[in-house]
Amino acid sequence: MAEDQSRDQWARLRFSIVGPLLAAPPAPKELRAELERLSKKQWRHPVSGEPVTFAVSTIERWYYAARNARQDPVGVLKRQIRKDAGGRPSVKTGLREILHAQYKAHKSWSYRLHADNLAVIVKERPELGPMPSYASVRRFMKSQGLFKQRRKRPLFTEGAERAANRLDEREVRSFEAEYVHGLWHLDFHVCSRQVVTRDGALVSPRLLVVLDDASRLGCHAQWYLEETAETLVHGLSQAIQKHGLPRALMSDNGAPMIAAETEQGLLDLGIVHELTLAHSPYQNGKQEVLFGSVEGRLLAMLERVKDLTLDLLNEATLAWLDREYNRKFHSEIGTTPMARSLEGKSVARDSPSSDAIRRSFRMTVSRTQRRSDGTISLEGRRFEVPSRLRHLERVVVRYARWDLTLVDIVDQRTGAVLAALYPLDRAANADGRRRRLEPVATDAASIESGEVAPLLRKIMADYAATGLPPAYIPKA
């Protein structure tokens, strides 16, 4: 670009010198005198700005070139491009092949490191010719698109190699969902700062962000001390309750994303789960941009806070997400994320109840019922199976590994809940009293599950409709 600008500046200078001669051509015997007069004048150098003069023969050559070029008199006055420009004659064919092979094997090397290794090869193999300069090697590699790339970790794994080859062979194109809430992105980000926990430890928290693809709306963001399936479900559930059910969700292949509870919950809620390709974080590039804003703006405003706690960090993050990020002009979409989400065509569905979401994100397993005491084992704990289901040799159970307060036996064919399971209470069973065996259940319709009384259920629903939080502080 700078070279093209210099050529244009030279053409304008030369035309300003000979242009008056073209506008008012001198008589044949007066041309020489005009050229000599122009050669004695000082002109401003187009690049350095220093005063400069030109010889009579030089100005004469410009004059005839411009006069003969009737269509483009300025273009012929540009500095000519060398015939070997861009050919890199100092980098011979053999050296080019070595540099290409060297770059394919070590894309994270600097240009200097490539040149130093090439120098060793040239010294060992004189038939390759003279060693080009470092500047020539650098210019050649840039002209071939052999740019330095960030080192990928882990190195030299089979998956990383496949991803690198795919990136070399396939195009990378930006994409955008057509409808609002048609596709959500979900990912974790490790904070560059540490927070102080209640026991006085310093921990690097993880930020879970749920982002809408079409509008770039931050549906929910929350910091956690651990990156687990439990925290993922906790954050995603809040995003669903705030904005409704999306049609699809894109995430990487992390353990929380492919956990059984996560997969089953998305399936039950009718959300298509799309996984990014291994070692290809650019597919979630929209979230990486948001993470950059979190580090560059949000955390920068908290740099003076010495004893940063998780509560303060979450309070600041949610306020920043709602009041700044979602309301700030986004150059990619030409408006704010909030305006795009409200004005765009939406395919979101109504959010189910909190209890329905909680029951969805549970894994399904099969267990053998012990004939001796009618129990099954889950996560090292024993649970009592109701006596009406004592005839089942194997039972299908749904539960989340982090919440054993909600364990249900379900019908394997329909998924209907047959009974709730509770931990075995050996102390209570030690009193010697035993209930009579209930009749064996033959179908799901005949099975009754304990529910909250209708009046209390209505009172709780009316209280929830007020929007007020429960009047107690739950212990995490």
C-alpha positions as CSV (number, residue, x, y, z in Angstrom):
1,M,0.0,0.0,0.0
2,A,2.8,2.4,0.9
3,E,4.6,1.6,-2.4
4,D,1.5,2.3,-4.5
5,Q,1.0,5.6,-2.7
6,S,4.6,6.5,-3.4
7,R,4.2,5.7,-7.1
8,D,1.1,8.0,-7.3
9,Q,2.9,10.8,-5.5
10,W,5.8,10.6,-8.1
11,A,3.3,10.6,-11.0
12,R,1.6,13.7,-9.6
13,L,4.9,15.6,-9.2
14,R,6.1,14.7,-12.7
15,F,2.8,15.7,-14.2
16,S,2.9,19.0,-12.4
17,I,6.3,19.7,-14.0
18,V,5.5,18.8,-17.6
19,G,1.7,19.4,-17.5
20,P,2.0,23.1,-18.3
21,L,4.1,22.2,-21.4
22,L,1.2,20.0,-22.6
23,A,-1.4,22.6,-21.9
24,A,0.5,25.3,-23.9
25,P,3.0,23.5,-26.1
26,P,6.1,25.7,-26.9
27,A,7.4,26.2,-30.3
28,P,10.0,23.6,-31.4
29,K,12.9,26.0,-31.0
30,E,11.6,27.1,-27.6
31,L,11.2,23.7,-26.0
32,R,14.9,23.4,-25.1
33,A,14.8,26.7,-23.3
34,E,11.7,25.7,-21.3
35,L,13.2,22.4,-20.3
36,E,16.4,24.2,-19.1
37,R,14.3,26.6,-17.1
38,L,12.4,23.8,-15.4
39,S,15.6,22.0,-14.6
40,K,16.9,25.0,-12.6
41,K,13.8,25.1,-10.4
42,Q,13.6,23.3,-7.1
43,W,10.8,20.9,-6.4
44,R,9.6,19.2,-3.2
45,H,10.5,15.5,-3.1
46,P,7.2,13.5,-2.9
47,V,8.4,11.2,-0.1
48,S,11.0,13.0,2.0
49,G,9.8,16.6,1.3
50,E,13.3,17.9,0.7
51,P,14.0,20.3,-2.2
52,V,15.2,18.5,-5.3
53,T,16.1,19.4,-9.0
54,F,15.9,17.2,-12.1
55,A,18.1,17.2,-15.2
56,V,17.0,18.4,-18.6
57,S,17.1,14.9,-20.1
58,T,14.9,13.6,-17.3
59,I,12.2,16.2,-17.8
60,E,12.4,15.8,-21.5
61,R,11.8,12.0,-21.2
62,W,8.7,12.7,-19.0
63,Y,7.4,15.3,-21.5
64,Y,7.5,13.0,-24.5
65,A,6.1,10.1,-22.5
66,A,3.1,12.1,-21.3
67,R,2.5,13.7,-24.7
68,N,2.5,10.3,-26.5
69,A,0.1,8.8,-23.9
70,R,-3.1,10.6,-24.8
71,Q,-5.5,8.4,-22.7
72,D,-3.5,8.3,-19.4
73,P,-0.7,10.9,-19.3
74,V,-0.4,10.6,-15.5
75,G,-0.2,6.8,-15.5
76,V,2.8,6.6,-17.7
77,L,4.7,8.9,-15.3
78,K,4.4,6.5,-12.5
79,R,7.5,4.7,-11.4
80,Q,7.8,1.4,-13.4
81,I,7.4,-1.9,-11.5
82,R,10.4,-4.1,-11.8
83,K,9.8,-7.2,-14.0
84,D,11.0,-9.4,-11.2
85,A,9.0,-7.7,-8.5
86,G,7.5,-10.2,-6.1
87,G,9.5,-13.0,-7.6
88,R,12.0,-13.2,-4.7
89,P,14.9,-14.2,-7.0
90,S,17.2,-14.5,-3.9
91,V,15.1,-17.3,-2.6
92,K,15.8,-20.2,-5.0
93,T,13.4,-23.0,-5.7
94,G,15.1,-25.5,-3.4
95,L,15.1,-23.0,-0.5
96,R,11.4,-22.3,-1.1
97,E,10.5,-26.0,-0.8
98,I,12.5,-26.2,2.5
99,L,10.8,-23.1,3.9
100,H,7.3,-24.5,3.0
101,A,8.1,-27.8,4.6
102,Q,9.6,-26.2,7.7
103,Y,6.6,-23.9,8.1
104,K,4.2,-26.8,7.9
105,A,6.0,-28.6,10.7
106,H,6.6,-25.5,12.9
107,K,3.9,-22.8,12.3
108,S,4.6,-21.1,15.6
109,W,8.2,-20.4,14.8
110,S,9.3,-16.8,14.3
111,Y,10.7,-15.6,10.9
112,R,14.1,-15.3,12.5
113,L,14.0,-18.9,13.7
114,H,13.0,-20.1,10.3
115,A,15.9,-18.1,8.7
116,D,18.4,-19.4,11.3
117,N,17.4,-23.0,10.6
118,L,17.5,-22.4,6.9
119,A,21.0,-21.1,7.2
120,V,22.1,-24.3,8.9
121,I,20.6,-26.4,6.0
122,V,22.3,-24.2,3.4
123,K,25.6,-24.6,5.1
124,E,25.2,-28.4,5.1
125,R,24.0,-28.5,1.5
126,P,26.0,-26.0,-0.6
127,E,24.2,-27.1,-3.8
128,L,21.1,-25.1,-2.6
129,G,23.0,-21.9,-3.4
130,P,23.7,-18.8,-1.4
131,M,21.8,-18.1,1.8
132,P,19.3,-15.2,1.3
133,S,19.2,-12.4,3.9
134,Y,16.7,-12.5,6.8
135,A,14.7,-9.7,5.2
136,S,14.4,-11.7,2.0
137,V,13.2,-14.8,3.9
138,R,10.7,-12.8,5.9
139,R,9.3,-11.0,2.8
140,F,9.1,-14.4,0.9
141,M,7.2,-16.1,3.8
142,K,4.7,-13.2,4.1
143,S,4.1,-13.1,0.3
144,Q,3.2,-16.9,0.5
145,G,0.9,-16.5,3.5
146,L,3.2,-18.3,5.8
147,F,2.4,-16.2,8.8
148,K,3.4,-17.0,12.4
149,Q,0.6,-18.7,14.3
150,R,-0.1,-18.9,18.0
151,R,1.2,-22.1,19.5
152,K,-1.5,-24.7,20.0
153,R,-1.6,-26.9,23.1
154,P,-1.3,-29.7,23.6
155,L,1.3,-30.0,20.9
156,F,1.7,-33.0,18.5
157,T,-1.5,-34.7,19.4
158,E,-3.5,-36.5,16.8
159,G,-6.5,-34.3,17.2
160,A,-4.5,-31.1,17.1
161,E,-2.8,-32.3,13.9
162,R,-6.2,-33.1,12.3
163,A,-7.5,-29.6,13.2
164,A,-4.4,-28.0,11.8
165,N,-4.7,-29.9,8.5
166,R,-8.4,-29.0,8.3
167,L,-7.6,-25.3,8.9
168,D,-5.1,-25.5,6.0
169,E,-7.4,-27.3,3.6
170,R,-10.8,-25.7,4.4
171,E,-12.1,-22.2,4.3
172,V,-13.0,-20.4,7.5
173,R,-16.2,-18.3,7.1
174,S,-18.1,-16.2,9.5
175,F,-21.7,-17.3,10.2
176,E,-24.8,-15.9,11.9
177,A,-28.1,-17.4,12.9
178,E,-31.1,-15.9,11.0
179,Y,-33.4,-15.8,14.0
180,V,-33.0,-14.5,17.5
181,H,-32.6,-17.4,20.0
182,G,-32.2,-19.8,17.1
183,L,-28.7,-20.6,18.3
184,W,-27.0,-19.9,21.7
185,H,-23.3,-20.2,22.4
186,L,-22.1,-21.4,25.8
187,D,-18.5,-21.5,27.1
188,F,-16.4,-21.0,30.2
189,H,-13.6,-18.5,30.6
190,V,-10.8,-18.5,33.2
191,C,-10.5,-15.2,35.0
192,S,-7.1,-13.4,34.9
193,R,-7.6,-12.4,38.5
194,Q,-8.2,-14.4,41.6
195,V,-10.9,-14.1,44.2
196,V,-10.9,-14.6,47.9
197,T,-13.1,-17.5,49.1
198,R,-14.7,-17.7,52.6
199,D,-11.9,-19.9,53.9
200,G,-9.3,-17.4,52.8
201,A,-8.0,-19.2,49.7
202,L,-7.2,-17.5,46.4
203,V,-9.0,-19.1,43.5
204,S,-9.2,-18.3,39.8
205,P,-13.0,-18.3,39.1
206,R,-14.6,-19.5,35.8
207,L,-17.0,-17.3,33.9
208,L,-20.0,-19.1,32.3
209,V,-21.5,-17.0,29.5
210,V,-24.6,-17.8,27.4
211,L,-24.7,-15.7,24.2
212,D,-27.3,-15.5,21.5
213,D,-25.8,-15.8,18.1
214,A,-28.1,-13.6,16.0
215,S,-28.4,-10.6,18.4
216,R,-25.1,-11.0,20.4
217,L,-27.3,-10.7,23.5
218,G,-25.7,-11.8,26.7
219,C,-28.4,-14.1,28.0
220,H,-26.6,-14.8,31.3
221,A,-23.1,-14.6,32.8
222,Q,-22.0,-15.9,36.1
223,W,-18.7,-16.7,37.8
224,Y,-18.1,-20.0,39.6
225,L,-15.3,-21.5,41.5
226,E,-15.5,-24.8,39.5
227,E,-16.1,-25.7,35.9
228,T,-18.5,-28.6,36.3
229,A,-21.8,-29.9,34.8
230,E,-23.6,-28.6,38.0
231,T,-22.4,-25.0,37.4
232,L,-23.2,-25.3,33.7
233,V,-26.8,-26.4,34.4
234,H,-27.1,-23.7,37.1
235,G,-26.2,-20.9,34.7
236,L,-28.0,-22.2,31.7
237,S,-31.2,-22.7,33.6
238,Q,-31.1,-19.0,34.6
239,A,-30.6,-18.0,30.9
240,I,-33.6,-20.1,29.9
241,Q,-35.8,-18.6,32.6
242,K,-34.8,-15.1,31.5
243,H,-35.1,-15.4,27.8
244,G,-37.0,-18.7,27.0
245,L,-35.9,-21.9,25.3
246,P,-33.5,-21.6,22.4
247,R,-33.7,-23.9,19.4
248,A,-30.0,-24.9,19.4
249,L,-26.9,-24.6,21.6
250,M,-23.3,-24.7,20.5
251,S,-20.5,-25.6,22.9
252,D,-17.1,-27.2,22.9
253,N,-16.3,-30.8,23.9
254,G,-15.5,-30.0,27.5
255,A,-16.5,-32.5,30.2
256,P,-19.4,-30.4,31.6
257,M,-20.8,-29.9,28.1
258,I,-20.9,-33.6,27.2
259,A,-22.0,-34.8,30.7
260,A,-24.9,-37.2,30.8
261,E,-27.1,-34.7,32.7
262,T,-26.4,-31.9,30.2
263,E,-27.1,-34.1,27.2
264,Q,-30.3,-35.5,28.6
265,G,-31.6,-32.1,29.7
266,L,-31.1,-30.5,26.3
267,L,-32.8,-33.5,24.7
268,D,-35.8,-33.3,27.0
269,L,-36.1,-29.5,26.5
270,G,-35.9,-29.9,22.7
271,I,-32.6,-28.1,22.2
272,V,-30.3,-29.3,19.5
273,H,-26.8,-29.6,20.9
274,E,-24.1,-28.8,18.4
275,L,-20.4,-29.4,19.4
276,T,-17.5,-27.5,17.9
277,L,-14.7,-29.4,16.2
278,A,-11.8,-30.4,18.4
279,H,-9.0,-27.8,18.7
280,S,-11.1,-25.3,16.7
281,P,-12.0,-22.5,19.2
282,Y,-12.6,-20.0,16.3
283,Q,-16.1,-21.6,15.9
284,N,-17.1,-19.9,19.1
285,G,-15.4,-16.7,18.1
286,K,-18.3,-14.5,19.1
287,Q,-17.9,-15.5,22.7
288,E,-14.1,-14.9,22.6
289,V,-14.9,-11.3,21.6
290,L,-17.1,-11.0,24.6
291,F,-14.4,-12.5,26.9
292,G,-12.1,-9.9,25.6
293,S,-14.5,-7.1,26.6
294,V,-14.8,-8.8,30.1
295,E,-11.0,-8.7,30.6
296,G,-10.5,-5.3,28.9
297,R,-13.3,-3.3,30.4
298,L,-15.0,-5.1,33.3
299,L,-12.0,-6.5,35.1
300,A,-10.0,-3.3,34.3
301,M,-12.5,-1.3,36.3
302,L,-12.0,-3.7,39.2
303,E,-8.2,-3.6,39.2
304,R,-8.1,-1.4,42.3
305,V,-10.2,-3.8,44.3
306,K,-7.7,-5.8,46.4
307,D,-9.9,-8.3,48.2
308,L,-12.1,-9.3,45.3
309,T,-14.8,-11.7,46.3
310,L,-17.0,-14.0,44.1
311,D,-20.1,-12.2,45.2
312,L,-18.8,-8.7,44.3
313,L,-17.5,-10.1,40.9
314,N,-20.9,-11.6,40.1
315,E,-22.7,-8.4,41.1
316,A,-20.5,-6.3,39.0
317,T,-20.6,-8.7,36.0
318,L,-24.4,-8.9,35.8
319,A,-24.7,-5.2,36.1
320,W,-22.1,-4.6,33.4
321,L,-23.7,-7.2,31.1
322,D,-27.2,-5.7,31.3
323,R,-26.4,-1.9,31.6
324,E,-23.4,-1.7,29.2
325,Y,-22.7,-4.7,27.0
326,N,-26.3,-5.4,26.0
327,R,-27.1,-1.7,25.5
328,K,-23.9,-0.7,23.7
329,F,-23.7,-0.2,19.9
330,H,-22.3,-3.4,18.2
331,S,-20.5,-2.7,14.9
332,E,-21.1,-6.2,13.5
333,I,-24.9,-5.9,13.8
334,G,-25.3,-2.2,13.4
335,T,-27.3,-1.7,16.6
336,T,-27.3,-2.8,20.2
337,P,-27.7,-6.5,21.2
338,M,-30.8,-5.6,23.2
339,A,-32.5,-3.7,20.3
340,R,-31.6,-6.6,17.9
341,S,-33.1,-9.1,20.2
342,L,-36.3,-7.1,20.6
343,E,-36.7,-6.2,16.9
344,G,-35.4,-9.3,15.2
345,K,-37.5,-12.4,14.4
346,S,-37.4,-14.7,17.4
347,V,-38.0,-18.4,17.5
348,A,-37.7,-18.7,21.3
349,R,-40.2,-20.8,23.2
350,D,-41.6,-20.1,26.7
351,S,-39.5,-21.2,29.6
352,P,-40.8,-24.2,31.6
353,S,-41.0,-24.0,35.3
354,S,-38.0,-24.2,37.5
355,D,-38.9,-27.6,38.7
356,A,-39.4,-28.9,35.1
357,I,-35.9,-27.5,34.2
358,R,-34.4,-29.1,37.3
359,R,-36.0,-32.5,36.5
360,S,-34.8,-32.3,32.9
361,F,-31.1,-32.0,33.6
362,R,-30.7,-35.5,35.1
363,M,-29.0,-38.6,33.8
364,T,-30.8,-41.9,33.3
365,V,-29.3,-45.1,34.7
366,S,-30.4,-48.7,35.3
367,R,-29.8,-50.4,38.6
368,T,-30.5,-53.9,40.0
369,Q,-32.8,-54.0,43.0
370,R,-31.6,-56.0,46.0
371,R,-34.1,-58.7,46.9
372,S,-33.0,-58.8,50.5
373,D,-34.0,-55.2,51.5
374,G,-35.4,-53.6,48.3
375,T,-32.7,-51.0,47.8
376,I,-30.5,-49.8,45.0
377,S,-27.1,-48.0,45.1
378,L,-26.4,-44.5,43.7
379,E,-23.2,-42.6,44.1
380,G,-22.2,-44.8,47.1
381,R,-25.6,-44.3,48.9
382,R,-28.4,-46.7,49.2
383,F,-32.0,-45.8,48.3
384,E,-35.2,-47.6,49.3
385,V,-37.5,-48.7,46.5
386,P,-41.2,-48.6,47.3
387,S,-42.6,-52.0,48.1
388,R,-45.2,-51.7,45.3
389,L,-42.2,-51.9,42.9
390,R,-40.6,-54.9,44.5
391,H,-41.3,-57.1,41.6
392,L,-39.0,-55.1,39.3
393,E,-35.6,-56.8,38.9
394,R,-34.0,-53.7,37.3
395,V,-35.2,-50.2,37.8
396,V,-34.5,-47.1,35.6
397,V,-33.6,-44.1,37.7
398,R,-33.1,-40.5,36.8
399,Y,-31.0,-38.2,39.0
400,A,-28.2,-35.6,38.9
401,R,-25.0,-36.6,40.5
402,W,-24.8,-33.3,42.5
403,D,-28.4,-33.4,43.8
404,L,-29.5,-36.6,45.4
405,T,-32.6,-35.0,46.9
406,L,-34.5,-35.5,43.5
407,V,-34.2,-39.2,42.5
408,D,-37.0,-40.8,40.6
409,I,-37.8,-44.2,39.2
410,V,-39.2,-43.8,35.7
411,D,-41.0,-46.0,33.2
412,Q,-38.4,-47.2,30.7
413,R,-40.9,-47.0,27.8
414,T,-42.6,-43.7,28.4
415,G,-40.3,-41.8,30.8
416,A,-43.2,-41.2,33.2
417,V,-42.2,-40.9,36.9
418,L,-43.3,-44.0,38.8
419,A,-42.0,-43.1,42.3
420,A,-39.6,-40.9,44.2
421,L,-36.7,-42.5,46.0
422,Y,-35.3,-41.5,49.4
423,P,-32.0,-42.5,51.1
424,L,-32.1,-45.5,53.3
425,D,-32.5,-44.5,57.0
426,R,-31.0,-47.3,59.0
427,A,-31.5,-45.6,62.3
428,A,-35.3,-45.2,61.7
429,N,-35.5,-48.8,60.5
430,A,-33.9,-50.0,63.8
431,D,-37.1,-49.4,65.8
432,G,-38.5,-52.7,64.4
433,R,-41.7,-51.4,63.0
434,R,-42.5,-52.4,59.4
435,R,-45.2,-51.3,57.0
436,R,-47.4,-53.8,55.3
437,L,-46.4,-54.6,51.7
438,E,-48.4,-52.6,49.2
439,P,-50.0,-54.3,46.3
440,V,-47.7,-54.7,43.3
441,A,-48.2,-52.0,40.8
442,T,-49.0,-53.2,37.3
443,D,-49.0,-49.9,35.3
444,A,-47.9,-46.4,35.7
445,A,-51.4,-45.0,36.1
446,S,-51.9,-46.9,39.3
447,I,-48.8,-45.5,40.9
448,E,-49.3,-42.5,43.2
449,S,-46.5,-40.2,44.0
450,G,-46.5,-37.9,47.0
451,E,-47.3,-34.3,46.1
452,V,-47.8,-31.0,47.9
453,A,-51.4,-30.4,49.0
454,P,-53.4,-28.4,46.6
455,L,-53.9,-25.4,49.0
456,L,-50.2,-25.1,49.8
457,R,-49.3,-25.5,46.1
458,K,-51.6,-22.6,45.3
459,I,-50.2,-20.5,48.1
460,M,-46.6,-21.2,46.8
461,A,-47.6,-20.3,43.2
462,D,-49.3,-17.0,44.3
463,Y,-46.1,-16.1,46.2
464,A,-43.9,-16.9,43.2
465,A,-46.1,-14.8,41.0
466,T,-45.2,-11.7,43.0
467,G,-41.7,-11.9,41.8
468,L,-40.2,-11.7,45.3
469,P,-37.4,-14.1,46.2
470,P,-37.9,-16.6,49.0
471,A,-37.4,-14.8,52.4
472,Y,-34.3,-16.8,53.3
473,I,-30.7,-17.0,52.2
474,P,-29.8,-20.5,50.9
475,K,-26.4,-21.9,51.9
476,A,-24.3,-22.8,48.9
